[in-house]
Amino acid sequence: MALQLEAVPPGALLLGAPEEELPTFSIAPMPDNALGPSSRTREGEGELPMAAGASGLGVSDLQTRLARLGFWIGEDRLGHYGRGTVDAVRSFQRERGLRVDGNCGQETWSSLVEAGYRLGDRLLYRRSPMLHGDDVADLQRRLSTLGFDPGRVDGIFGAQTAIALSDFQHNIGIASDGICGPQTLAELNRLAVRKGGESLVSSLRERLRVASRRGSLQGRTIVVGEPGGFQTGAAALARSLSSLGAQPVTFHHPDASEQAEAANTASADCYIGLNLDPELTGVRTFFYRGYRYESETSRHLAELVRDGIAKALDLPDQGSHGMALTVLRQTRMPAVVVELGPPAAIAVRMATIAAAVSTALSEWFAGDWS
């Protein structure tokens, strides 16, 4: 008997599952010869995206989850996606560092499910697919304040979090199995840093890792990603980086998780995402911020890139913003997403934009991170 990992679809909350059984993934028995996704997974995928005017069990589930997290849906009827639900979704998206549009797509839904977890609700350990949730982020923050580096606080239980947890267990003299269960949680609570005294070792280690690689662009692996429609921009930046001795890898895919996986697989030194926004006039950049954690190295790079493009093209500067977008959260290296518009004005100036980004990267790699 094999195990199948199922995504929790909209509507699951209202089908009788108790609160503690609302995971990002649930484990269900599956015959060894079963193929393909379960019907339940397909039905869940069919509910998304949800937006104003939608109705049904999935909307009821969405509203119930929002209410549990303290987001009021106004006068909307249960099961009807009205103005109150739109406003509640927008407030949730704003708080979680997501794109604010009032629609519930896959990114918003996943974040909503993750937000329902509290440390102690379930066993936390490394597995595939990796566990995601606010409970994982809480564990990472606690480990980091105690001097055990889980990497960035991103709510994803990966290899570095498993190592940090095992190191913690070893240091306090309990079984070093990399599983956060009742005994480990009790020790974390016993050793909890008093409020206001938190200092994350993760932030320091991130700066030191970048500082240790200080130098030129020569030989650097830079992944240049774009979701589609901006291949010429990615190609121009790749050419510019190559001329400076870097080793660019371009990746074209609409799925942000696929973009992040490509960068992680390439063991890139950094990731640069390029997006054309038809509604934007100017340039803005994004870096990772989430769970009261900010990637300082990514923020600095985002500011250099934004400033360089704005000055080179005399474009309106729309700022650099910390967000928990999927590609920023899931990449394991400093990462920046660049958004430019309007497309007609950008398309004819790609060589200048590419040169500005390359210059910013050169300055960033040469920077003093001590």
VOBA-1610 file (N, C-alpha, C; in pm, whole numbers, padded with zeros to 5 digits, always signed):
BEGIN
Met+00084-00120+00000Met+00000+00000+00000Met+00087+00125+00000Ala+00071+00210-00101Ala+00148+00335-00108Ala+00069+00446-00042Leu+00130+00559-00026Leu+00063+00675+00031Leu+00049+00783-00074Gln-00069+00839-00084Gln-00095+00948-00177Gln-00109+01077-00098Leu-00042+01183-00143Leu-00051+01313-00077Leu-00148+01400-00154Glu-00260+01435-00090Glu-00366+01508-00157Glu-00369+01653-00114Ala-00386+01743-00210Ala-00406+01883-00176Ala-00545+01901-00117Val-00558+01985-00015Val-00690+02012+00044Val-00765+02107-00048Pro-00879+02067-00102Pro-00953+02153-00194Pro-01049+02246-00121Pro-01090+02356-00185Pro-01195+02438-00127Pro-01319+02353-00102Gly-01380+02370+00013Gly-01497+02291+00048Gly-01466+02185+00151Ala-01336+02150+00169Ala-01301+02043+00262Ala-01339+02078+00405Leu-01327+02206+00441Leu-01355+02248+00577Leu-01500+02222+00616Leu-01589+02226+00518Leu-01731+02215+00547Leu-01784+02074+00525Leu-01693+01980+00501Leu-01737+01844+00476Leu-01724+01755+00598Gly-01707+01819+00716Gly-01706+01742+00839Gly-01569+01717+00897Ala-01461+01765+00833Ala-01327+01742+00889Ala-01308+01829+01011Pro-01257+01773+01122Pro-01231+01855+01240Pro-01121+01955+01211Glu-01111+02059+01295Glu-01019+02168+01270Glu-00875+02121+01258Glu-00834+02022+01339Glu-00695+01979+01336Glu-00662+01898+01212Glu-00764+01866+01131Glu-00740+01791+01009Glu-00758+01879+00886Leu-00702+02000+00892Leu-00711+02092+00780Leu-00572+02123+00726Pro-00499+02019+00682Pro-00363+02042+00638Pro-00354+02087+00494Thr-00236+02138+00458Thr-00208+02164+00318Thr-00215+02033+00240Phe-00168+01926+00302Phe-00176+01794+00240Phe-00228+01694+00343Ser-00313+01605+00301Ser-00357+01498+00390Ser-00307+01367+00331Ile-00283+01267+00417Ile-00230+01140+00371Ile-00344+01040+00365Ala-00363+00983+00248Ala-00471+00887+00229Ala-00416+00761+00163Pro-00461+00640+00205Pro-00414+00517+00142Pro-00451+00515-00006Met-00362+00457-00087Met-00387+00445-00230Met-00326+00314-00278Pro-00398+00239-00358Pro-00341+00114-00409Pro-00212+00141-00485Asp-00119+00044-00480Asp+00010+00063-00544Asp-00003+00086-00693Asn-00108+00035-00755Asn-00121+00049-00899Asn-00206+00169-00939Ala-00243+00255-00842Ala-00325+00371-00877Ala-00241+00472-00953Leu-00303+00532-01052Leu-00233+00632-01134Leu-00313+00761-01135Gly-00241+00873-01147Gly-00307+01001-01166Gly-00359+01060-01038Pro-00401+01188-01043Pro-00452+01257-00925Pro-00588+01205-00885Ser-00621+01218-00758Ser-00750+01173-00710Ser-00860+01264-00762Ser-00984+01215-00764Ser-01096+01298-00808Ser-01113+01416-00715Arg-01083+01394-00585Arg-01099+01502-00488Arg-01002+01616-00521Thr-00879+01582-00561Thr-00783+01685-00597Thr-00830+01760-00720Arg-00881+01689-00820Arg-00927+01755-00943Arg-01044+01848-00913Glu-01136+01803-00826Glu-01249+01889-00792Glu-01201+02015-00723Gly-01103+02002-00634Gly-01051+02118-00564Gly-00988+02216-00659Glu-00911+02165-00755Glu-00849+02253-00852Glu-00954+02324-00936Gly-01067+02256-00960Gly-01172+02315-01040Gly-01241+02432-00974Glu-01233+02443-00840Glu-01296+02553-00768Glu-01220+02684-00786Leu-01093+02677-00821Leu-01009+02796-00827Leu-00984+02839-00971Pro-00972+02970-00994Pro-00983+03078-00895Pro-01129+03110-00863Met-01151+03167-00744Met-01282+03216-00704Met-01277+03369-00699Ala-01385+03431-00743Ala-01388+03577-00748Ala-01531+03626-00726Ala-01547+03757-00724Ala-01679+03817-00701Ala-01783+03755-00794Gly-01897+03716-00735Gly-02005+03655-00811Gly-02008+03504-00800Ala-01899+03443-00753Ala-01896+03297-00738Ala-01984+03254-00622Ser-02024+03129-00623Ser-02106+03076-00515Ser-02080+02927-00502Gly-02121+02872-00387Gly-02106+02729-00368Gly-02027+02693-00245Leu-01998+02562-00233Leu-01932+02508-00115Leu-01791+02564-00098Gly-01720+02581-00209Gly-01585+02635-00201Gly-01583+02775-00144Val-01680+02858-00182Val-01688+02994-00131Val-01720+02991+00019Ser-01810+02902+00060Ser-01841+02888+00202Ser-01717+02852+00283Asp-01639+02760+00229Asp-01515+02718+00294Asp-01419+02837+00305Leu-01403+02911+00196Leu-01318+03031+00196Leu-01363+03129+00304Gln-01492+03157+00310Gln-01544+03253+00407Gln-01522+03206+00550Thr-01542+03075+00573Thr-01523+03021+00708Thr-01378+03032+00752Arg-01286+03002+00662Arg-01144+03014+00694Arg-01106+03159+00721Leu-01157+03251+00641Leu-01130+03392+00663Leu-01181+03437+00800Ala-01303+03394+00833Ala-01362+03433+00962Ala-01279+03379+01079Arg-01232+03256+01068Arg-01150+03198+01175Arg-01022+03277+01197Leu-00974+03340+01092Leu-00850+03417+01101Leu-00877+03564+01135Gly-01005+03599+01155Gly-01039+03735+01197Gly-01068+03831+01084Phe-01096+03782+00964Phe-01127+03869+00851Phe-01279+03866+00826Trp-01343+03979+00846Trp-01488+03990+00840Trp-01537+03997+00695Ile-01640+03919+00663Ile-01692+03915+00526Ile-01813+04005+00508Gly-01838+04094+00604Gly-01947+04190+00592Gly-02083+04123+00594Glu-02170+04170+00506Glu-02307+04120+00501Glu-02327+04007+00401Asp-02217+03954+00345Asp-02229+03848+00245Asp-02294+03723+00305Arg-02382+03661+00226Arg-02439+03533+00266Arg-02332+03425+00256Leu-02341+03324+00342Leu-02249+03213+00336Leu-02264+03143+00202Gly-02155+03130+00131Gly-02158+03066+00000Gly-02169+03162-00116His-02177+03296-00087His-02186+03395-00194His-02066+03490-00187Tyr-01990+03498-00294Tyr-01868+03579-00301Tyr-01906+03723-00339Gly-01942+03801-00237Gly-01983+03939-00260Gly-01876+04038-00221Arg-01917+04164-00207Arg-01823+04272-00178Arg-01752+04249-00044Gly-01823+04198+00057Gly-01761+04174+00185Gly-01651+04070+00177Thr-01675+03965+00099Thr-01573+03861+00082Thr-01453+03914+00004Val-01480+03995-00098Val-01371+04057-00174Val-01283+04141-00081Asp-01347+04222+00003Asp-01271+04307+00096Asp-01192+04223+00196Ala-01252+04113+00244Ala-01182+04026+00340Ala-01062+03960+00274Val-01078+03914+00151Val-00967+03852+00079Val-00857+03955+00054Arg-00895+04076+00018Arg-00795+04180-00005Arg-00717+04209+00124Ser-00786+04215+00236Ser-00718+04240+00363Ser-00623+04126+00397Phe-00666+04002+00373Phe-00580+03887+00397Phe-00457+03892+00307Gln-00478+03919+00179Gln-00366+03925+00086Gln-00267+04033+00126Arg-00319+04147+00168Arg-00231+04257+00209Arg-00147+04217+00330Glu-00210+04151+00427Glu-00139+04111+00548Glu-00034+04004+00520Arg-00060+03918+00421Arg+00031+03807+00393Arg+00136+03840+00288Gly+00137+03961+00235Gly+00237+03998+00136Gly+00212+03938-00001Leu+00084+03919-00037Leu+00046+03867-00168Leu-00003+03980-00256Arg-00019+03953-00383Arg-00077+04053-00472Arg-00222+04076-00431Val-00260+04200-00419Val-00392+04235-00367Val-00488+04260-00483Asp-00578+04163-00505Asp-00678+04179-00611Asp-00817+04135-00567Gly-00831+04079-00448Gly-00963+04036-00399Gly-01010+03905-00455Asn-00930+03841-00542Asn-00965+03710-00598Asn-00890+03601-00523Cys-00949+03485-00513Cys-00884+03373-00445Cys-00833+03274-00549Gly-00706+03291-00586Gly-00640+03196-00674Gly-00562+03095-00592Gln-00477+03016-00659Gln-00404+02910-00590Gln-00311+02965-00483Glu-00242+03077-00512Glu-00147+03132-00415Glu-00219+03179-00289Thr-00331+03248-00307Thr-00408+03295-00192Thr-00468+03179-00115Trp-00523+03080-00187Trp-00583+02964-00119Trp-00479+02889-00036Ser-00362+02865-00095Ser-00258+02793-00022Ser-00216+02869+00103Ser-00202+03001+00089Ser-00164+03083+00204Ser-00272+03080+00312Leu-00397+03077+00270Leu-00508+03073+00364Leu-00508+02942+00444Val-00484+02831+00375Val-00478+02702+00444Val-00359+02699+00540Glu-00244+02748+00495Glu-00124+02750+00580Glu-00146+02834+00706Ala-00221+02944+00691Ala-00242+03035+00804Ala-00323+02971+00915Gly-00392+02861+00887Gly-00474+02795+00987Gly-00395+02708+01083Tyr-00267+02685+01057Tyr-00186+02597+01141Tyr-00124+02673+01258Arg-00120+02608+01374Arg-00048+02658+01490Arg+00050+02551+01535Leu+00166+02593+01583Leu+00269+02499+01624Leu+00212+02404+01729Gly+00222+02275+01705Gly+00166+02173+01792Gly+00045+02105+01732Asp-00010+02161+01624Asp-00127+02100+01561Asp-00094+01966+01496Arg+00031+01950+01452Arg+00070+01829+01379Arg+00220+01807+01398Leu+00266+01686+01367Leu+00408+01660+01366Leu+00472+01733+01249Leu+00588+01793+01270Leu+00660+01861+01164Leu+00790+01787+01137Tyr+00814+01756+01012Tyr+00933+01681+00973Tyr+00956+01701+00824Arg+01072+01661+00777Arg+01103+01675+00635Arg+01040+01562+00556Arg+00971+01598+00450Arg+00909+01499+00363Arg+00891+01560+00225Ser+00842+01482+00130Ser+00814+01531-00003Ser+00669+01498-00039Pro+00586+01597-00076Pro+00618+01739-00084Pro+00640+01798+00056Met+00717+01907+00060Met+00753+01965+00189Met+00631+02025+00259Leu+00633+02018+00392Leu+00528+02079+00472Leu+00538+02230+00466His+00423+02295+00449His+00413+02441+00449His+00316+02483+00559Gly+00341+02594+00623Gly+00243+02644+00718Gly+00300+02743+00817Asp+00208+02813+00884Asp+00249+02909+00986Asp+00315+02839+01104Asp+00280+02713+01128Asp+00345+02638+01236Asp+00493+02614+01204Val+00522+02588+01076Val+00662+02571+01035Val+00739+02702+01054Ala+00676+02813+01017Ala+00741+02944+01034Ala+00768+02974+01181Asp+00673+02937+01268Asp+00691+02957+01411Asp+00809+02875+01462Leu+00818+02750+01417Leu+00930+02665+01454Leu+01062+02727+01407Gln+01065+02773+01282Gln+01188+02832+01228Gln+01230+02955+01308Arg+01134+03037+01343Arg+01167+03158+01419Arg+01222+03121+01558Arg+01160+03024+01622Arg+01206+02984+01755Arg+01347+02927+01749Leu+01373+02842+01650Leu+01506+02787+01635Leu+01608+02897+01610Ser+01572+02991+01525Ser+01664+03099+01489Ser+01698+03188+01608Thr+01599+03216+01693Thr+01625+03299+01811Thr+01714+03228+01911Leu+01716+03093+01905Leu+01801+03015+01996Leu+01939+02986+01938Gly+01965+03038+01816Gly+02097+03024+01756Gly+02112+02909+01659Phe+02001+02842+01622Phe+02005+02732+01527Phe+01946+02781+01395Asp+02026+02779+01288Asp+01991+02845+01164Asp+01907+02756+01072Pro+01776+02784+01057Pro+01692+02707+00966Pro+01686+02768+00825Gly+01771+02871+00801Gly+01758+02947+00677Gly+01653+03054+00697Arg+01606+03110+00589Arg+01506+03216+00602Arg+01378+03163+00666Val+01309+03248+00735Val+01181+03212+00796Val+01075+03222+00687Asp+01041+03109+00627Asp+00951+03110+00512Asp+00834+03013+00525Gly+00825+02940+00637Gly+00714+02849+00655Gly+00722+02723+00570Ile+00842+02689+00522Ile+00862+02570+00440Ile+00963+02480+00510Phe+00924+02357+00542Phe+01011+02266+00615Phe+01102+02193+00517Gly+01219+02254+00491Gly+01316+02195+00400Gly+01435+02139+00472Ala+01543+02113+00396Ala+01661+02048+00450Ala+01727+02129+00561Gln+01738+02260+00542Gln+01808+02340+00642Gln+01730+02347+00773Thr+01597+02350+00764Thr+01515+02348+00885Thr+01530+02216+00958Ala+01536+02106+00882Ala+01554+01973+00943Ala+01688+01964+01016Ile+01793+02018+00956Ile+01925+02015+01019Ile+01926+02099+01147Ala+01866+02220+01138Ala+01861+02307+01256Ala+01783+02241+01370Leu+01672+02175+01337Leu+01592+02108+01438Leu+01670+01992+01502Ser+01738+01913+01419Ser+01818+01802+01472Ser+01930+01853+01562Asp+01994+01963+01521Asp+02100+02022+01604Asp+02046+02068+01739Phe+01927+02128+01737Phe+01864+02172+01861Phe+01837+02052+01951Gln+01780+01948+01895Gln+01747+01828+01973Gln+01874+01767+02034His+01979+01759+01953His+02105+01703+02001His+02160+01785+02118Asn+02152+01918+02105Asn+02208+02006+02207Asn+02134+01999+02340Ile+02005+01969+02336Ile+01931+01962+02463Ile+01918+01820+02515Gly+01975+01723+02442Gly+01981+01587+02492Gly+01859+01501+02471Ile+01782+01528+02365Ile+01671+01440+02332Ile+01698+01376+02196Ala+01614+01281+02157Ala+01635+01209+02032Ala+01646+01306+01915Ser+01758+01296+01844Ser+01784+01388+01732Ser+01727+01329+01603Asp+01592+01331+01594Asp+01526+01266+01481Asp+01472+01365+01378Gly+01488+01495+01402Gly+01441+01595+01306Gly+01290+01605+01298Ile+01221+01555+01401Ile+01075+01562+01405Ile+01033+01651+01521Cys+00951+01749+01493Cys+00901+01836+01599Cys+00768+01781+01649Gly+00777+01709+01762Gly+00660+01653+01828Gly+00643+01714+01966Pro+00562+01653+02052Pro+00533+01709+02184Pro+00656+01735+02270Gln+00753+01641+02272Gln+00870+01660+02358Gln+00955+01777+02310Thr+00978+01783+02179Thr+01057+01893+02123Thr+00987+02026+02146Leu+00856+02029+02126Leu+00781+02153+02146Leu+00789+02198+02292Ala+00783+02102+02385Ala+00792+02136+02527Ala+00928+02201+02557Glu+01034+02150+02497Glu+01167+02208+02517Glu+01177+02346+02453Leu+01117+02363+02337Leu+01116+02495+02273Leu+01044+02597+02360Asn+00932+02554+02418Asn+00857+02644+02506Asn+00936+02677+02632Arg+01007+02577+02684Arg+01085+02598+02806Arg+01198+02698+02783Leu+01256+02693+02663Leu+01371+02778+02633Leu+01333+02904+02556Ala+01203+02930+02545Ala+01156+03043+02463Ala+01222+03173+02506Val+01265+03251+02404Val+01323+03383+02430Val+01211+03478+02469Arg+01235+03558+02569Arg+01132+03652+02613Arg+01097+03750+02501Lys+00971+03788+02497Lys+00923+03880+02396Lys+01004+04008+02397Gly+01042+04054+02279Gly+01120+04176+02269Gly+01269+04149+02266Gly+01309+04026+02300Gly+01451+03993+02301Gly+01494+03908+02183Glu+01407+03896+02081Glu+01437+03812+01966Glu+01546+03872+01878Ser+01641+03790+01840Ser+01744+03826+01743Ser+01767+03703+01658Leu+01738+03712+01529Leu+01741+03595+01443Leu+01882+03569+01390Val+01933+03448+01416Val+02062+03411+01360Val+02052+03395+01209Ser+01932+03365+01157Ser+01913+03345+01014Ser+01952+03468+00934Ser+01913+03587+00983Ser+01945+03710+00911Ser+02095+03733+00905Leu+02163+03710+01018Leu+02309+03727+01022Leu+02377+03628+00929Arg+02334+03503+00933Arg+02397+03401+00849Arg+02375+03431+00700Glu+02260+03485+00666Glu+02235+03520+00526Glu+02334+03626+00479Arg+02354+03729+00560Arg+02450+03834+00524Arg+02591+03778+00513Leu+02628+03689+00604Leu+02762+03631+00601Leu+02782+03542+00479Arg+02677+03469+00439Arg+02690+03384+00320Arg+02715+03468+00195Val+02644+03580+00184Val+02665+03668+00069Val+02803+03731+00076Ala+02844+03773+00196Ala+02974+03836+00214Ala+03087+03741+00176Ser+03069+03613+00205Ser+03174+03516+00175Ser+03194+03497+00025Arg+03094+03537-00055Arg+03103+03523-00200Arg+03128+03658-00268Arg+03172+03755-00190Arg+03195+03889-00242Arg+03299+03886-00355Gly+03274+03962-00460Gly+03367+03968-00573Gly+03298+04021-00697Ser+03340+03975-00812Ser+03283+04023-00938Ser+03173+03929-00986Leu+03119+03961-01102Leu+03018+03875-01164Leu+03079+03752-01230Gln+03210+03751-01245Gln+03277+03642-01315Gln+03239+03507-01256Gly+03185+03420-01341Gly+03153+03284-01301Gly+03026+03268-01220Arg+02954+03376-01195Arg+02831+03367-01115Arg+02718+03304-01197Thr+02642+03218-01132Thr+02524+03160-01196Thr+02403+03246-01161Ile+02349+03311-01261Ile+02233+03399-01242Ile+02115+03341-01320Val+02009+03304-01250Val+01889+03257-01319Val+01801+03377-01352Val+01768+03391-01480Val+01681+03498-01527Val+01549+03432-01566Gly+01444+03460-01490Gly+01315+03397-01514Gly+01211+03494-01563Glu+01120+03444-01644Glu+01006+03526-01686Glu+00888+03433-01713Pro+00765+03480-01683Pro+00648+03391-01690Pro+00589+03375-01829Gly+00645+03442-01928Gly+00590+03437-02063Gly+00561+03576-02114Gly+00594+03602-02239Gly+00567+03733-02298Gly+00683+03831-02288Phe+00792+03790-02221Phe+00905+03881-02205Phe+01036+03808-02235Gln+01030+03718-02334Gln+01148+03641-02371Gln+01261+03731-02421Thr+01226+03838-02493Thr+01331+03927-02545Thr+01404+03996-02431Gly+01331+04031-02326Gly+01394+04094-02210Gly+01490+04000-02141Ala+01446+03874-02122Ala+01532+03775-02057Ala+01656+03748-02141Ala+01639+03741-02273Ala+01753+03715-02362Ala+01852+03831-02359Ala+01801+03954-02357Ala+01889+04071-02353Ala+01970+04074-02224Leu+01906+04043-02111Leu+01977+04042-01984Leu+02080+03930-01981Ala+02047+03814-02036Ala+02142+03702-02042Ala+02265+03741-02123Arg+02245+03808-02235Arg+02359+03851-02318Arg+02448+03949-02241Ser+02385+04043-02173Ser+02460+04143-02097Ser+02541+04077-01986Leu+02480+03984-01914Leu+02550+03915-01806Leu+02665+03830-01860Ser+02643+03765-01972Ser+02749+03684-02033Ser+02870+03768-02070Ser+02845+03889-02118Ser+02954+03978-02158Ser+03042+04018-02039Leu+02986+04006-01917Leu+03060+04041-01796Leu+03118+03917-01726Gly+03106+03803-01792Gly+03166+03681-01739Gly+03076+03595-01653Ala+02950+03636-01638Ala+02856+03556-01559Ala+02806+03438-01641Gln+02738+03346-01574Gln+02680+03230-01640Gln+02528+03233-01623Pro+02462+03308-01710Pro+02316+03321-01696Pro+02242+03196-01741Val+02132+03168-01675Val+02042+03059-01713Val+01904+03120-01727Thr+01847+03118-01846Thr+01713+03174-01866Thr+01609+03063-01851Phe+01495+03100-01792Phe+01389+03002-01768Phe+01255+03069-01794His+01179+03010-01885His+01049+03064-01923His+00939+02969-01877His+00859+03014-01781His+00751+02928-01732His+00651+03014-01655Pro+00519+02993-01676Pro+00420+03075-01606Pro+00402+03040-01458Asp+00449+02921-01416Asp+00430+02877-01278Asp+00546+02924-01191Ala+00514+03002-01086Ala+00619+03058-01000Ala+00697+02951-00927Ser+00631+02842-00888Ser+00702+02733-00820Ser+00803+02667-00912Glu+00769+02655-01040Glu+00862+02599-01137Glu+00983+02692-01154Gln+00957+02822-01152Gln+01067+02919-01161Gln+01163+02901-01043Ala+01106+02891-00922Ala+01189+02875-00803Ala+01266+02743-00808Glu+01201+02637-00850Glu+01268+02506-00857Glu+01384+02509-00955Ala+01367+02580-01067Ala+01475+02591-01165Ala+01596+02661-01104Ala+01571+02768-01029Ala+01681+02841-00966Ala+01749+02756-00859Asn+01670+02683-00780Asn+01727+02598-00676Asn+01808+02484-00736Thr+01757+02423-00843Thr+01827+02313-00908Thr+01960+02359-00967Ala+01962+02482-01018Ala+02084+02537-01078Ala+02185+02584-00973Ser+02147+02577-00845Ser+02233+02629-00736Ser+02278+02770-00770Ala+02184+02853-00810Ala+02215+02988-00856Ala+02266+03076-00743Asp+02348+03173-00779Asp+02395+03273-00683Asp+02285+03375-00654Cys+02200+03400-00753Cys+02082+03483-00731Cys+01982+03461-00843Tyr+01861+03507-00820Tyr+01751+03494-00917Tyr+01698+03633-00950Ile+01680+03659-01079Ile+01618+03784-01124Ile+01495+03749-01208Gly+01378+03789-01163Gly+01255+03766-01238Gly+01215+03892-01312Leu+01172+03878-01436Leu+01131+03991-01519Leu+00985+03978-01558Asn+00907+04083-01533Asn+00765+04084-01569Asn+00729+04214-01639Leu+00652+04204-01745Leu+00593+04322-01808Leu+00453+04341-01750Asp+00421+04464-01708Asp+00289+04493-01652Asp+00224+04602-01736Pro+00120+04567-01813Pro+00057+04666-01901Pro-00009+04781-01826Glu-00036+04765-01697Glu-00100+04871-01619Glu-00001+04957-01542Leu+00128+04926-01555Leu+00231+04997-01480Leu+00300+05101-01566Thr+00327+05214-01508Thr+00411+05315-01573Thr+00531+05338-01483Gly+00644+05277-01519Gly+00763+05290-01438Gly+00824+05156-01406Val+00899+05150-01296Val+00967+05028-01254Val+00948+05009-01103Arg+00925+04884-01064Arg+00919+04850-00923Arg+00981+04712-00905Thr+01033+04688-00787Thr+01096+04560-00759Thr+01039+04500-00631Phe+01053+04368-00619Phe+01002+04295-00503Phe+01111+04205-00447Phe+01113+04190-00316Phe+01205+04101-00247Phe+01127+04027-00140Tyr+01187+03921-00080Tyr+01112+03841+00016Tyr+01098+03908+00152Arg+00974+03914+00198Arg+00942+03952+00335Arg+00820+03871+00378Gly+00831+03805+00491Gly+00718+03728+00541Gly+00746+03677+00680Tyr+00640+03652+00757Tyr+00652+03599+00892Tyr+00747+03683+00978Arg+00735+03816+00966Arg+00819+03910+01043Arg+00968+03892+01013Tyr+00998+03837+00896Tyr+01136+03817+00853Tyr+01154+03887+00720Glu+01270+03947+00700Glu+01300+04013+00575Glu+01437+03971+00526Ser+01448+03940+00397Ser+01577+03908+00337Ser+01648+04040+00307Glu+01741+04077+00394Glu+01809+04206+00379Glu+01895+04210+00254Thr+01958+04100+00220Thr+02043+04098+00101Thr+01959+04114-00026Ser+01842+04050-00028Ser+01752+04065-00144Ser+01697+04206-00152Arg+01665+04265-00038Arg+01614+04402-00039Arg+01719+04498-00097His+01844+04482-00057His+01948+04570-00108His+01962+04555-00259Leu+01959+04431-00308Leu+01969+04409-00452Leu+01848+04469-00524Ala+01728+04450-00467Ala+01607+04506-00528Ala+01616+04658-00541Glu+01672+04722-00439Glu+01685+04868-00443Glu+01787+04912-00547Leu+01898+04840-00559Leu+01999+04874-00659Leu+01944+04859-00801Val+01873+04749-00825Val+01816+04723-00958Val+01712+04829-00994Arg+01622+04854-00902Arg+01517+04954-00927Arg+01576+05091-00954Asp+01670+05133-00870Asp+01732+05264-00885Asp+01807+05274-01017Gly+01879+05168-01055Gly+01956+05169-01179Gly+01868+05181-01302Ile+01758+05104-01305Ile+01668+05109-01422Ile+01598+05245-01429Ala+01549+05293-01314Ala+01477+05421-01313Ala+01565+05534-01365Lys+01691+05536-01326Lys+01781+05643-01370Lys+01822+05626-01516Ala+01850+05503-01557Ala+01895+05479-01694Ala+01788+05512-01796Leu+01662+05487-01762Leu+01553+05509-01857Leu+01469+05631-01825Asp+01503+05698-01714Asp+01423+05811-01667Asp+01277+05770-01651Leu+01258+05653-01585Leu+01124+05600-01560Leu+01077+05638-01420Pro+00947+05652-01399Pro+00896+05674-01263Pro+00937+05560-01171Asp+00987+05594-01055Asp+01033+05497-00957Asp+00914+05457-00869Gln+00869+05331-00883Gln+00753+05283-00808Gln+00792+05208-00680Gly+00919+05213-00643Gly+00962+05160-00515Gly+00998+05012-00514Ser+01058+04971-00402Ser+01090+04830-00378Ser+01002+04782-00263His+00944+04663-00277His+00843+04617-00184His+00873+04476-00133Gly+00865+04457-00004Gly+00881+04324+00054Gly+00750+04248+00045Met+00752+04131-00017Met+00633+04050-00033Met+00667+03902-00020Ala+00564+03820-00002Ala+00582+03675+00011Ala+00534+03604-00115Leu+00564+03661-00232Leu+00528+03597-00358Leu+00596+03460-00365Thr+00531+03368-00432Thr+00578+03230-00435Thr+00723+03217-00478Val+00760+03282-00586Val+00896+03267-00636Val+00999+03324-00539Leu+00964+03430-00466Leu+01055+03489-00369Leu+01066+03402-00244Arg+00957+03341-00209Arg+00954+03258-00088Arg+01024+03125-00108Gln+01011+03067-00227Gln+01059+02931-00248Gln+01202+02924-00300Thr+01258+03033-00350Thr+01397+03031-00392Thr+01487+03025-00270Arg+01599+02956-00283Arg+01691+02937-00171Arg+01812+03030-00179Met+01802+03136-00257Met+01910+03232-00273Met+01849+03371-00281Pro+01930+03477-00271Pro+01874+03611-00288Pro+01797+03620-00421Ala+01678+03677-00416Ala+01592+03680-00534Ala+01518+03812-00542Val+01502+03860-00665Val+01434+03987-00690Val+01344+03970-00812Val+01224+04023-00804Val+01134+04030-00919Val+01126+04175-00964Val+01146+04197-01093Val+01142+04331-01151Val+01017+04343-01237Glu+00937+04446-01215Glu+00819+04471-01298Glu+00835+04604-01369Leu+00803+04603-01499Leu+00822+04720-01584Leu+00699+04747-01668Gly+00677+04872-01701Gly+00566+04907-01790Gly+00572+05055-01825Pro+00500+05096-01929Pro+00416+05012-02015Pro+00500+04933-02115Pro+00450+04819-02163Pro+00528+04732-02251Pro+00584+04800-02375Ala+00505+04887-02437Ala+00550+04951-02562Ala+00675+05034-02539Ala+00684+05100-02424Ala+00800+05184-02395Ala+00920+05100-02353Ile+00895+04982-02298Ile+01003+04897-02248Ile+01068+04818-02359Ala+00987+04767-02453Ala+01036+04675-02556Ala+01150+04732-02638Val+01150+04862-02663Val+01252+04922-02749Val+01376+04965-02672Arg+01379+04939-02541Arg+01491+04985-02460Arg+01551+04873-02376Met+01538+04751-02424Met+01581+04637-02346Met+01732+04634-02324Ala+01811+04677-02423Ala+01956+04676-02406Ala+01997+04767-02290Thr+01931+04882-02279Thr+01962+04975-02171Thr+01921+04917-02036Ile+01803+04854-02033Ile+01755+04792-01909Ile+01849+04680-01866Ala+01889+04595-01960Ala+01979+04484-01929Ala+02112+04535-01874Ala+02164+04641-01933Ala+02291+04697-01884Ala+02275+04750-01742Ala+02160+04814-01715Ala+02136+04869-01581Ala+02126+04758-01476Val+02059+04648-01510Val+02047+04536-01416Val+02183+04471-01394Ser+02260+04455-01500Ser+02393+04395-01488Ser+02484+04480-01400Thr+02477+04611-01418Thr+02557+04702-01336Thr+02518+04692-01189Ala+02387+04685-01164Ala+02338+04671-01026Ala+02388+04541-00963Leu+02385+04433-01040Leu+02434+04305-00989Leu+02584+04310-00960Ser+02659+04375-01047Ser+02803+04389-01025Ser+02830+04465-00895Glu+02755+04573-00874Glu+02772+04652-00752Glu+02732+04572-00629Trp+02626+04494-00643Trp+02578+04414-00530Trp+02679+04306-00490Phe+02734+04236-00589Phe+02832+04132-00559Phe+02960+04190-00500Ala+02993+04311-00540Ala+03115+04374-00491Ala+03094+04447-00357Gly+02970+04450-00310Gly+02936+04527-00191Gly+02999+04474-00064Asp+03006+04562+00036Asp+03061+04526+00166Asp+02946+04481+00257Trp+02941+04350+00287Trp+02832+04295+00366Trp+02872+04263+00509Ser+02987+04314+00549Ser+03034+04287+00686Ser+02955+04366+00788
//
